[in-house]
């Protein structure tokens, strides 16, 4: 039972970390909203099991958390590449429109 409680605690900590990450990514992608909502449900369930010292399906929870982790990583990568692309466009656009030395505005 102690090993189950330890694993449950680890899953709960991971779910909290992923929920925080999802919350930060909400502005970048609407899918993060759904993931955040689902992670909150997982957290509530895990806290219930932990508080009532009940057993739970470790494999299912572990699989769900890995799935959410991968989805958030994809969203994060998409956001990072979009930000980088936007930054490059801003830099290239501004540098191209700046008056050259000796030119008037």
N, C-alpha and C positions, 0 to 999 in steps of 0.2 A: 504493500500500500504506500510505503514511503517513496519508492521509486516512481510510482504513478503520480504522486503529489509533486515530486520534483519535476517530472516531465510536464505535468500540467502547468506548473509555475513557469517553466521555460517557454511553453507555448503561449501562455498569457503575456509574458514579457515581449515575445516576438510579435504578437498580435498588436500590442500597444505601440511598438516601434513602427510597424507597418502602417498602423492607423495614423500616426503622426506624419509619416512620409506621404501618405495619401492626402492628408489635409493640406500639406504644403504644395502638392501637385494639382490641387483642384483648379487653380487659376489657369494651369497649362492645358488641362484636358478634362472634358466632362466625364469621361469614364472613371476618373479618380473619385468623383462624387459617389458613384455606385459602389466602388471598391471600399471607400471609407465607410459607407453605410453598412455594408456587409461585414466589414471588420468589427464595427461596433457591436453587431449582433453576436459575432463569434466571441468577442471579449465578454459580453454579458453572460453568455452561456458558460464560458470557462470560469468566470468568477462565481457563478452559481454552483458549478461542480466543485470548485475549490472550497467555497464556504460551507457546503453541505457534505464535504468529504465523500463525494460520489465518484464512481468510475466513469470514464468517457472513452470514446473511440479515438485513441491516440493517432492511429494511422490516417483516419479521415481528417482530423484537425491538422495534422502535419502536412497532408496533401493540399488542403485548402490554403494553408499559410504559404507553402511554396508557390502555389498558383498565383496568389495575390502578390507575392514578392516579385515574381517574373513579370506580371502585368505592370506593376509600378516601375520596375526597371525599364521596361519598354517605353512607358510614358515619359520617364525621366530622360531617356536617350533621345526621344522625339523632341522633347522640350529643349534640351541642350543643343541639338542640331538646328532647331528653328531659331533659337536665340543667336547662335553663331552666324547663321545665314543672315538674319536681320542686322546683326552688328556689322557684318561685312558690307551689306548693302548701304547702310548708313555711312560707314567710313568711305566707301568708294564713291558714293553719291556726293558727300560733302567735299571730299578731296577734289573731285572733278569740277565742282562748282565754285571753289574758292578762287578769287582773283589771283593771277600770277603776279610776280614781282614786276612792277612797272606798269601794270594794267590798272585802269580805273574801274570802279564798281559801277 
